[in-house]
Amino acid sequence: MAVRIKWNAPVTLTFALLCTTVFIADRFMAGHLMPLFTVYPDIHWSNPFSVASLISYTMGHASVEHLLGNLTFVLLLGPIVEEKYGSSNLLYMMLLTALVTGLLCVFVLNIALLGASGIVFMLILLVSFTNVKSGEIPVSFILVAILFIGKELLHSVEANQIAESAHIVGGICGSIFGFNFNTRATS
């Protein structure tokens, strides 16, 4: 019996590959590539690269630990979500979460942002909806929301280099997508 390798979650795997490629290329370019994969609060609306950073920042990571931490969750949870909701829906959810989080950082929080943490938190909350039936709110969702969003709220008062607000927005997006897609699927 022949065994073959399957590209089972195209959106998830392609995103992970892009993040890794950006990180490695940035190391070869002595850190000069990462600014293109960071959204800055002083975005230049006439510059297409600056506008594209509202989404591309999700592929940039500050360190190997940052990259591996995010990709661990993306590769663990992404295929589950992609199988449940489909590749095109996952891509839509990732792009919308990135855009909403990027715009929040530009217009409200006035901070620079890079990394896939918002998408990770979207996946964390969204995966708890994988076995939902109409009219139900899973206890696992409630507990995950309390634990992850509560932890981010507690850490948000610390002075650190982490954008907890991006994590919270990603979790909120995942919750909205979970309720919305499961309501439509059962209607």
Secondary structure, DSSP 8 states (H G I E B T S, - for coil): ---------HHHHHHHHHHHHHHHHHHHTTTSSGGGG-B-TT--TT-HHHHHHHHHGGG--SSHHHHHHHHHHHHHHHHHHHHHH-HHHHHHHHHHHHHHHHHHIIIII---B-SSHHHHHHHHHHHTTTT--TT---HHHHHHIIIIIHHHHHHTTS-SS--HHHHHHHHHHHHHHHHHHHHHHH-
